[in-house]
Amino acid sequence: MNLTEAIEEKEYVIKSIDTDDEELDAFLFSLGCYSGETITVISHLKGGCIVSIKDGRYNIDKQLAEAIII
């Protein structure tokens, strides 16, 4: 399951990041988004969702949300 299917306000553990782009992987890692880390979907938006990772909140687009496997 990916982030687009996640229930709002429920905490999940990231299983993997499914991208072919090393630069995107590095960006997500810099946000603290990597396997084993917890992530919470705050709300779903038309073009993506707002997530909480560690102590930060981020707005990510739908394509990126689909790449984060929980």
N, CA, C and O atoms as a GROMACS GRO file, in nm:
protein
  280
    1MET      N    1   0.086  -0.118   0.000
    1MET     CA    2   0.000   0.000   0.000
    1MET      C    3   0.090   0.123   0.000
    1MET      O    4   0.198   0.122   0.059
    2ASN      N    5   0.045   0.229  -0.066
    2ASN     CA    6   0.124   0.352  -0.067
    2ASN      C    7   0.051   0.463   0.008
    2ASN      O    8  -0.060   0.443   0.059
    3LEU      N    9   0.112   0.581   0.016
    3LEU     CA   10   0.056   0.690   0.096
    3LEU      C   11  -0.078   0.741   0.046
    3LEU      O   12  -0.157   0.794   0.124
    4THR      N   13  -0.107   0.725  -0.082
    4THR     CA   14  -0.236   0.774  -0.133
    4THR      C   15  -0.352   0.693  -0.076
    4THR      O   16  -0.465   0.741  -0.076
    5GLU      N   17  -0.325   0.572  -0.027
    5GLU     CA   18  -0.428   0.486   0.031
    5GLU      C   19  -0.431   0.490   0.183
    5GLU      O   20  -0.512   0.422   0.245
    6ALA      N   21  -0.344   0.570   0.243
    6ALA     CA   22  -0.332   0.574   0.389
    6ALA      C   23  -0.451   0.646   0.454
    6ALA      O   24  -0.511   0.736   0.394
    7ILE      N   25  -0.482   0.606   0.574
    7ILE     CA   26  -0.587   0.670   0.654
    7ILE      C   27  -0.525   0.791   0.724
    7ILE      O   28  -0.416   0.782   0.780
    8GLU      N   29  -0.596   0.903   0.721
    8GLU     CA   30  -0.546   1.026   0.784
    8GLU      C   31  -0.530   1.006   0.935
    8GLU      O   32  -0.609   0.938   1.000
    9GLU      N   33  -0.424   1.069   0.989
    9GLU     CA   34  -0.391   1.071   1.132
    9GLU      C   35  -0.347   0.936   1.188
    9GLU      O   36  -0.335   0.921   1.309
   10LYS      N   37  -0.324   0.837   1.102
   10LYS     CA   38  -0.274   0.707   1.147
   10LYS      C   39  -0.126   0.697   1.116
   10LYS      O   40  -0.083   0.735   1.006
   11GLU      N   41  -0.048   0.647   1.210
   11GLU     CA   42   0.096   0.636   1.192
   11GLU      C   43   0.131   0.506   1.120
   11GLU      O   44   0.081   0.399   1.155
   12TYR      N   45   0.217   0.516   1.020
   12TYR     CA   46   0.263   0.401   0.943
   12TYR      C   47   0.415   0.395   0.944
   12TYR      O   48   0.482   0.494   0.970
   13VAL      N   49   0.468   0.276   0.915
   13VAL     CA   50   0.612   0.259   0.901
   13VAL      C   51   0.643   0.245   0.752
   13VAL      O   52   0.578   0.167   0.682
   14ILE      N   53   0.741   0.320   0.704
   14ILE     CA   54   0.779   0.315   0.563
   14ILE      C   55   0.851   0.183   0.536
   14ILE      O   56   0.949   0.151   0.602
   15LYS      N   57   0.801   0.107   0.440
   15LYS     CA   58   0.863  -0.020   0.403
   15LYS      C   59   0.970   0.000   0.297
   15LYS      O   60   1.077  -0.060   0.303
   16SER      N   61   0.940   0.086   0.198
   16SER     CA   62   1.037   0.113   0.093
   16SER      C   63   1.000   0.239   0.016
   16SER      O   64   0.888   0.290   0.027
   17ILE      N   65   1.097   0.288  -0.060
   17ILE     CA   66   1.076   0.400  -0.150
   17ILE      C   67   1.093   0.345  -0.291
   17ILE      O   68   1.201   0.297  -0.326
   18ASP      N   69   0.989   0.353  -0.372
   18ASP     CA   70   0.988   0.291  -0.504
   18ASP      C   71   1.008   0.395  -0.614
   18ASP      O   72   0.913   0.432  -0.684
   19THR      N   73   1.133   0.442  -0.630
   19THR     CA   74   1.165   0.536  -0.738
   19THR      C   75   1.290   0.488  -0.811
   19THR      O   76   1.369   0.410  -0.758
   20ASP      N   77   1.305   0.535  -0.932
   20ASP     CA   78   1.425   0.504  -1.011
   20ASP      C   79   1.519   0.624  -1.016
   20ASP      O   80   1.621   0.620  -1.084
   21ASP      N   81   1.485   0.728  -0.945
   21ASP     CA   82   1.560   0.853  -0.948
   21ASP      C   83   1.646   0.867  -0.821
   21ASP      O   84   1.592   0.883  -0.711
   22GLU      N   85   1.777   0.860  -0.836
   22GLU     CA   86   1.867   0.870  -0.720
   22GLU      C   87   1.858   1.006  -0.652
   22GLU      O   88   1.870   1.015  -0.530
   23GLU      N   89   1.837   1.110  -0.730
   23GLU     CA   90   1.826   1.245  -0.675
   23GLU      C   91   1.701   1.256  -0.587
   23GLU      O   92   1.705   1.319  -0.481
   24LEU      N   93   1.592   1.196  -0.630
   24LEU     CA   94   1.468   1.196  -0.553
   24LEU      C   95   1.486   1.114  -0.425
   24LEU      O   96   1.438   1.154  -0.319
   25ASP      N   97   1.554   1.001  -0.436
   25ASP     CA   98   1.583   0.920  -0.316
   25ASP      C   99   1.664   1.000  -0.214
   25ASP      O  100   1.636   0.995  -0.094
   26ALA      N  101   1.764   1.073  -0.262
   26ALA     CA  102   1.847   1.154  -0.174
   26ALA      C  103   1.766   1.265  -0.108
   26ALA      O  104   1.785   1.296   0.009
   27PHE      N  105   1.674   1.326  -0.185
   27PHE     CA  106   1.588   1.431  -0.131
   27PHE      C  107   1.499   1.376  -0.020
   27PHE      O  108   1.488   1.436   0.086
   28LEU      N  109   1.435   1.262  -0.046
   28LEU     CA  110   1.349   1.201   0.055
   28LEU      C  111   1.428   1.163   0.180
   28LEU      O  112   1.380   1.180   0.293
   29PHE      N  113   1.548   1.111   0.160
   29PHE     CA  114   1.633   1.075   0.274
   29PHE      C  115   1.666   1.199   0.358
   29PHE      O  116   1.670   1.191   0.480
   30SER      N  117   1.689   1.312   0.292
   30SER     CA  118   1.720   1.436   0.365
   30SER      C  119   1.601   1.484   0.448
   30SER      O  120   1.619   1.554   0.548
   31LEU      N  121   1.479   1.447   0.407
   31LEU     CA  122   1.359   1.482   0.484
   31LEU      C  123   1.337   1.385   0.601
   31LEU      O  124   1.256   1.411   0.690
   32GLY      N  125   1.410   1.273   0.600
   32GLY     CA  126   1.391   1.171   0.702
   32GLY      C  127   1.296   1.062   0.656
   32GLY      O  128   1.246   0.984   0.738
   33CYS      N  129   1.272   1.056   0.527
   33CYS     CA  130   1.179   0.959   0.469
   33CYS      C  131   1.258   0.841   0.411
   33CYS      O  132   1.305   0.848   0.298
   34TYR      N  133   1.271   0.734   0.489
   34TYR     CA  134   1.345   0.616   0.447
   34TYR      C  135   1.288   0.493   0.517
   34TYR      O  136   1.209   0.507   0.610
   35SER      N  137   1.326   0.376   0.473
   35SER     CA  138   1.272   0.250   0.528
   35SER      C  139   1.292   0.244   0.679
   35SER      O  140   1.399   0.274   0.732
   36GLY      N  141   1.185   0.203   0.748
   36GLY     CA  142   1.189   0.189   0.893
   36GLY      C  143   1.143   0.312   0.969
   36GLY      O  144   1.117   0.304   1.089
   37GLU      N  145   1.133   0.425   0.902
   37GLU     CA  146   1.091   0.549   0.967
   37GLU      C  147   0.939   0.556   0.970
   37GLU      O  148   0.872   0.503   0.880
   38THR      N  149   0.883   0.621   1.072
   38THR     CA  150   0.738   0.637   1.081
   38THR      C  151   0.694   0.761   1.003
   38THR      O  152   0.767   0.859   0.993
   39ILE      N  153   0.574   0.753   0.948
   39ILE     CA  154   0.516   0.863   0.871
   39ILE      C  155   0.366   0.868   0.899
   39ILE      O  156   0.302   0.764   0.913
   40THR      N  157   0.312   0.988   0.907
   40THR     CA  158   0.169   1.007   0.932
   40THR      C  159   0.111   1.097   0.824
   40THR      O  160   0.167   1.203   0.796
   41VAL      N  161   0.000   1.056   0.764
   41VAL     CA  162  -0.069   1.142   0.667
   41VAL      C  163  -0.162   1.234   0.746
   41VAL      O  164  -0.255   1.188   0.812
   42ILE      N  165  -0.135   1.364   0.738
   42ILE     CA  166  -0.217   1.462   0.809
   42ILE      C  167  -0.347   1.485   0.734
   42ILE      O  168  -0.455   1.485   0.795
   43SER      N  169  -0.338   1.504   0.603
   43SER     CA  170  -0.459   1.520   0.520
   43SER      C  171  -0.428   1.490   0.375
   43SER      O  172  -0.314   1.504   0.329
   44HIS      N  173  -0.531   1.447   0.303
   44HIS     CA  174  -0.521   1.421   0.160
   44HIS      C  175  -0.568   1.546   0.087
   44HIS      O  176  -0.669   1.606   0.123
   45LEU      N  177  -0.495   1.582  -0.016
   45LEU     CA  178  -0.531   1.696  -0.099
   45LEU      C  179  -0.556   1.647  -0.240
   45LEU      O  180  -0.526   1.532  -0.274
   46LYS      N  181  -0.612   1.733  -0.323
   46LYS     CA  182  -0.642   1.696  -0.461
   46LYS      C  183  -0.516   1.652  -0.537
   46LYS      O  184  -0.520   1.556  -0.613
   47GLY      N  185  -0.404   1.723  -0.515
   47GLY     CA  186  -0.282   1.692  -0.588
   47GLY      C  187  -0.180   1.613  -0.510
   47GLY      O  188  -0.068   1.596  -0.558
   48GLY      N  189  -0.213   1.563  -0.392
   48GLY     CA  190  -0.118   1.488  -0.309
   48GLY      C  191  -0.164   1.479  -0.165
   48GLY      O  192  -0.282   1.454  -0.138
   49CYS      N  193  -0.071   1.499  -0.072
   49CYS     CA  194  -0.108   1.493   0.069
   49CYS      C  195  -0.007   1.566   0.156
   49CYS      O  196   0.105   1.595   0.113
   50ILE      N  197  -0.048   1.596   0.277
   50ILE     CA  198   0.040   1.656   0.377
   50ILE      C  199   0.078   1.546   0.473
   50ILE      O  200  -0.008   1.477   0.527
   51VAL      N  201   0.209   1.530   0.495
   51VAL     CA  202   0.258   1.424   0.581
   51VAL      C  203   0.343   1.481   0.694
   51VAL      O  204   0.398   1.591   0.684
   52SER      N  205   0.353   1.404   0.799
   52SER     CA  206   0.440   1.438   0.911
   52SER      C  207   0.548   1.331   0.920
   52SER      O  208   0.519   1.212   0.934
   53ILE      N  209   0.673   1.375   0.910
   53ILE     CA  210   0.789   1.287   0.923
   53ILE      C  211   0.878   1.347   1.030
   53ILE      O  212   0.920   1.462   1.019
   54LYS      N  213   0.906   1.268   1.133
   54LYS     CA  214   0.982   1.318   1.248
   54LYS      C  215   0.911   1.442   1.302
   54LYS      O  216   0.794   1.432   1.340
   55ASP      N  217   0.977   1.557   1.307
   55ASP     CA  218   0.915   1.679   1.361
   55ASP      C  219   0.871   1.776   1.253
   55ASP      O  220   0.837   1.891   1.283
   56GLY      N  221   0.871   1.733   1.126
   56GLY     CA  222   0.836   1.823   1.017
   56GLY      C  223   0.709   1.783   0.945
   56GLY      O  224   0.670   1.666   0.945
   57ARG      N  225   0.646   1.882   0.884
   57ARG     CA  226   0.528   1.857   0.800
   57ARG      C  227   0.562   1.900   0.658
   57ARG      O  228   0.621   2.005   0.635
   58TYR      N  229   0.523   1.814   0.562
   58TYR     CA  230   0.558   1.839   0.423
   58TYR      C  231   0.437   1.814   0.334
   58TYR      O  232   0.357   1.725   0.359
   59ASN      N  233   0.427   1.894   0.229
   59ASN     CA  234   0.324   1.876   0.128
   59ASN      C  235   0.391   1.802   0.012
   59ASN      O  236   0.481   1.856  -0.052
   60ILE      N  237   0.347   1.681  -0.016
   60ILE     CA  238   0.407   1.604  -0.126
   60ILE      C  239   0.302   1.578  -0.234
   60ILE      O  240   0.184   1.564  -0.205
   61ASP      N  241   0.348   1.572  -0.358
   61ASP     CA  242   0.255   1.552  -0.468
   61ASP      C  243   0.214   1.405  -0.479
   61ASP      O  244   0.271   1.318  -0.414
   62LYS      N  245   0.115   1.381  -0.563
   62LYS     CA  246   0.058   1.246  -0.576
   62LYS      C  247   0.160   1.145  -0.625
   62LYS      O  248   0.163   1.032  -0.576
   63GLN      N  249   0.244   1.183  -0.721
   63GLN     CA  250   0.344   1.092  -0.775
   63GLN      C  251   0.443   1.049  -0.666
   63GLN      O  252   0.480   0.931  -0.659
   64LEU      N  253   0.485   1.140  -0.583
   64LEU     CA  254   0.576   1.109  -0.475
   64LEU      C  255   0.507   1.024  -0.369
   64LEU      O  256   0.567   0.931  -0.314
   65ALA      N  257   0.381   1.054  -0.339
   65ALA     CA  258   0.306   0.976  -0.242
   65ALA      C  259   0.289   0.832  -0.288
   65ALA      O  260   0.290   0.740  -0.206
   66GLU      N  261   0.273   0.812  -0.418
   66GLU     CA  262   0.260   0.677  -0.471
   66GLU      C  263   0.391   0.598  -0.463
   66GLU      O  264   0.390   0.475  -0.461
   67ALA      N  265   0.503   0.669  -0.458
   67ALA     CA  266   0.634   0.604  -0.452
   67ALA      C  267   0.672   0.558  -0.310
   67ALA      O  268   0.762   0.475  -0.293
   68ILE      N  269   0.605   0.612  -0.209
   68ILE     CA  270   0.635   0.578  -0.069
   68ILE      C  271   0.546   0.460  -0.029
   68ILE      O  272   0.424   0.475  -0.016
   69ILE      N  273   0.606   0.345  -0.010
   69ILE     CA  274   0.533   0.222   0.024
   69ILE      C  275   0.532   0.206   0.175
   69ILE      O  276   0.636   0.210   0.240
   70ILE      N  277   0.411   0.187   0.229
   70ILE     CA  278   0.396   0.170   0.375
   70ILE      C  279   0.340   0.033   0.408
   70ILE      O  280   0.321   0.001   0.526
   0.00000   0.00000   0.00000
